Amino acid sequence: MGETNNPPQATTLWDHLSIIIRWRRTVILIMSAVAVLAVLYAFLARKWYYSEAMVLPPPANTFGLGNFLPQLNLGLFGATGMLSNEVNLVLNVLESRRMKDLVIDRFDWMDRFPTKTRFKAYTRYRKKIKWEVTEEGAIHIWVTEVDPQLAANTINFIVAETAREYNRITVSQARNQREFLEKRLLQNKRDLEIAEEALKVFQQETGVIAPEDQIRASVEALASIKTELIMAEVEYEVLSSTLPPNSSEVLQAEEKKNSLAQKYEQLKKSSGKHDIIIGLDVAPEVSVRYLQLYREIELQGKILEFLLPQYEQARIAESREKGNLYVLDAGRVPEKKYKPKRAFVVLAILFISFVILYLIISFLEWYQWLRERDPEKYSLVRGVLVGLQPRNLFRWHSGERP
């Protein structure tokens, strides 16, 4: 019973070799057949050819979408991190359904390949046409096809259509930007004219030209008159205390004091329309209003300075006839196939076949050992194997026992 409970196990290299040696004829026969079939498959399998191209979008500091659109933090199609708007535009053109339809119709995929539906053709596009963004910001595009000339024609067609679509979008964006800036410039000019006219009317009504200088002059004039008024009041008090009230000196001193007081009050309250001196009572209001009008003119002027260069850039971008998508490397007709790798295919098939064959041989060794040493377990295993036969499985589903 000890032997029955301990079936033979291949624990050393010699154990494995001994099993293979016992089954050497079967191994040689089957592996030879597999080798022949693998070689036939490697030579008869469809060949694929690889053609690539490299394009470079314009830098962000030239006329293009980078001047008009905000930066987007995207990670698309294998690229990560911050991509410029120009790169994002090219990637979206490559991924667009319009580009897929152009390639499918141009090279007659629906009839040339087993793509009976448009959906399958789109799937083939995603599998056979790839791209990635390099660290330098260029876009690497490659195509795998069953014909070398077809691969080169496809990649060059994609590059040409991408450049054409890129140019169309950038020019359209520049046109829209130019129209928007043109309307905004007209509005800005009207606002500037209104602000200038309002300041002109205010200056004509108040006589204010330079409020800071005029207020400073008003303060100095009032201080001078106030000083004279105080001196006149002191003189009047001295004379009135020493001379009769009706004396000519007292009357003259009183008249001088009253005249200076009246003049001081006039300057303090307000100024005339054409006066240079601004009354202190109205100085805060006049200054604030003047600053508001002047600030509006400055604001509209700054807006005009900002809009004019943008408007000129949009006009230049709109007038361009060619896009700035630079083709660094055009697609070439590949001289060698891309896949399959025949040696790798043959070796892989042989290795997988040998592993499967060895597992089957090991199972047969164990099955034979059960038949000789453990009839009870052998009968159980044999019943399971018989039940797994296709005809018995079918009868089982029909409600009959195998």
Salt bridges, closest charged atoms under 4 A:
GLU3 OE1 - ARG373 NH1 2.89
GLU52 OE1 - HIS140 NE2 2.56
GLU95 OE2 - LYS100 NZ 3.92
ASP101 OD1 - ARG118 NH2 3.32
ASP105 OD1 - ARG118 NH2 2.89
GLU132 OE2 - HIS140 ND1 3.65
GLU145 OE2 - ARG124 NH1 2.92
GLU161 OE2 - ARG164 NH1 2.46
GLU165 OE1 - ARG98 NH1 3.27
GLU165 OE2 - ARG168 NH2 2.53
GLU182 OE1 - ARG178 NH1 2.97
ASP213 OD1 - ARG216 NH1 2.95
GLU312 OE2 - ARG315 NH1 3.66
GLU318 OE2 - ARG175 NE 3.61
GLU318 OE1 - ARG178 NE 2.89
GLU365 OE1 - ARG22 NH2 2.83
GLU400 OE1 - ARG395 NE 3.60
